[in-house]
Structures are given as structure tokens and as C-alpha cells.
């Protein structure tokens, strides 16, 4: 049961991470030019909770995102 909840949580978090990625990087070019402050603040959290490790590495490795 606990494992099923974790899978469900990861799926929801992956959807939220995708949403916040679109908000923070609307052009999809890693310019991170989105105006949504919340998207920039919450994206890393949801990528981590969804275990989206390659995406998390890309996000945190971007100096444009870190600024």
C-alpha cells in the first residue's frame, strides 16, 4: 500500500514538474525566461519528489536557472 502511494505521488509530482517547467521555461530552450516566480521556486522540489534525476541535473546545472 505504501509503495502504491509513493508511485501515485511520483506521478502527480511529475505532472507538476512538467507544468512548472513550461511556466519557468516557456520556450523550452533552457533560457528560463518565464515570469512565474513560483515556477522557479517549486520546479526543483517537484522534480526531486518525482525522482526526475536527469531533468533535475539539467535544471540545477543551468547557470541561467540558478541566477
Residue pairs with C-beta under 8 A, 6 or more apart in sequence:
9 49
10 49
10 50
10 51
11 50
13 46
13 47
13 49
13 50
14 46
14 50
14 52
16 42
16 46
16 50
17 43
17 46
17 47
17 50
17 52
17 55
20 36
20 38
20 39
20 42
20 43
20 46
21 39
21 43
21 55
22 28
22 34
23 34
23 36
23 38
23 39
24 32
24 34
24 36
24 39
24 40
24 43
24 65
25 31
25 32
25 33
25 34
26 33
26 34
27 33
30 58
30 62
30 64
30 65
31 64
32 40
32 62
32 64
32 65
34 40
40 65
43 59
44 56
44 59
44 60
47 55
47 56
47 59
48 56
59 65
60 66
